Amino acid sequence: MRKVPLAQSLRIIGRGSLNWLAERPIVVSFEVTDACTCWCKHCDHGGPRDESRNLEPGEYARYMESLRPCVVQISGGEPLMRDDVVEIVRTIKGGPRPPYAILVSNWSLMNQQKYLALREAGVDQFSVSLDFPDERHDDFRVHPGLYRHLSRLIPRLALLGHDDIVLNSCITSENVAEINALADTARAWGVNLCYSAYSARRTGCRDYFLDTPAQLRQLNEQLNRVETRRAEAAPRANWIVNAPSTLDATRDYFARGGMPGCKAGLRFLVVTADGALQPCSMQFRRYPLEDRDRMVREFTSGNHCDECYVSIRSYLDKSFTQLLGENVRGFLALNSAGK
């Protein structure tokens, strides 16, 4: 983000470095519900689910004390379907070492009151899904009126000046031609943009994976333009969050049909709605909190899955020196530009 305070930036970098060396997770994603308001074509969640076994807000403290991540995602499903999501955020942020907290949501249930309450509770960044720069987003998410809702709400909240909203656009065969149009939308709405990559592992459907020469050519053309725009805008007006190395690796992921070397379970992991640990949201081997070391031994050490390049993985697959260098340069540049 462009305006992360320098002291907070240095704390994140310092804690991340310590966790890396101690082989603790850098990022933990709390999937606080499996229910969702959408039925997205590229996702295995959708609609109502059994909520009876969900963790209560106070129970998240135990996971924070044990795992001690420096970055936390509050996700789902759709986390805003939980009436107590504000209390969950407060619990996650309430320990002696509060993490950088990202709320991942489709924003179908967001309004200004909820936004401000979640900010007050401790959300540092709001990640908002956007697949298309127009009403095609509604069709892809199977949620009529969603794009119109976002197009009205997001610019209004951006004017509050907190600079904490990031659109997340998952690149698929359906929207690869819209990569720069999505950047235009983010710029017009006054918010930031992060690209991620589609994985067929979640649903088993490869229809949305980029694998033809024409699709890969279009991807490269679109990302070349993104990099040109980044260079033209930097440092003061850069609204594209991805590092150049991340976008280069995204090209490789689609060109190769996968990306080996995943460190799920070690560098990042998922806590399910009912409290189990999973290496990631697409690997369903479940472990109790106390057995995280066993998960690393049994799963991570022998993991050969190459079927995703989601945002969390795209950052944590890098070497320690590369990740540290990029974050130090990025945080210091952004804070310098914001002065």
Residue, then its C-alpha position, 0 to 999 in steps of 0.5 A: m500500500r502506498k501509505v503504510p507508516l514507516a514504523q509499521s513497515l519496518r515492524i512487518i519486515g522485521r517480524g517477517s524476517l524472524n518468522w522466515l528464519a524460525e520457520r514459522p508462517i509469514v502469512v495465515s489465512f483465516e477462512v472464517t466461513d465457507a458460505c458465500t453470497c456468490w457462485c463464482k465460476h472459478c471457485d469451489h465455494g458458493g451459497p449457504r453452508d453449515e455454519s454451526r461449527n465455525l470458530e467463535p471470535g475469541e477462539y482466534a486468539r489461541y491461533m494467533e498466539s501459536l502461529r504468530p504470523c506477521v500478515v493475516q488474511i480474513s477470508g472465506g467464503e465471504p467473511l462479511m456473511r459473519d455478523d461477528v466479523v468485526e469481533i473476529v478482527r479485533t481478536i486477531k489484532g488484539g495481541p501484543r504483536p498485531p499483524y498486518a490484517i487484510l480482509v478478502s471479500n467480494w464486497s457484496l455486503m459492504n457499506q460505509q458503516k461496515y467499512l469504517a467499523l472494520r477499519e476501527a477494529g484493525v483491518d489494514q487493507f481491503s482486498v476486493s475481487l473484481d474480474f471485469p471492468d463492467e457488468r460482466h463481473d456480475d455474470f462471472r460471479v453469478h451476482p446481479g448488480l454487484y458491479r454497479h454496487l462496487s462502482r458506486l461504493i468504492p470511489r466514495l470510500a476511496l475519497l475518505g483518503h485511507d488508501d487501503i482498498v486493493l482490487n484483486s483481479c484473478i487472470t483467467s482466459e475470460n478476462v486476459a484481454e481486460i488486464n489493462a482495462l481493470a487497471d484503468t478502473a482501479r485508477a478511475w476509482g482511486v484505489n490500488l490493483c493486484y493481479s493473481a492467477y487462476s488455478a484449475r485445482r480449485t474446481g477441476c475446470r481448465d476452461y479458464f486456464l491460459d494455455t493456447p499460444a494466442q492466450l499467452r501472447q495476449l497475456n504478455e502483451q497486456l503485462n508489457r503494457v502494465e509494466t510500461r504504465r508502472a514505469e511511467a507512473a512511478p513513484r508517486a502515482n503507482w497503483i499496481v501492487n504486484a512487483p515486476s518479478t511477480l508478474d514475470a513469474t505469472r507469465d512463467y506459470f501460465a507458459r509452463g502450465g504450473m509452478p513447482g516449489c510450493k512452500a504451503g504449510l511452511r511459509f503460509l497456511v490456512v485455518t479453516a472455519d472450524g479451526a483445522l490447519q490446512p497447507c492451503s485452501m486447495q489442499f485438504r489435508r487437515y491438522p489440529l493446531e498443535d500438529r503444525d510441525r507434523m504438517v510441515r514434515e508430512f506435507t510440505s517436505g514432500n509437496h510436489c503440487d504445481e497447480c497454483y500461483v495465488s497471490i500469497r504464494s507468488y510472494l512467499d516462493k521467493s528467496f529470503t534475500q529477494l523478498l527482503g530486498e523487494n519489501v525494503r525497497g518497496f516500503l521505503a519508496l512508497n513512504s518516501a513518495g507519500k511524504 
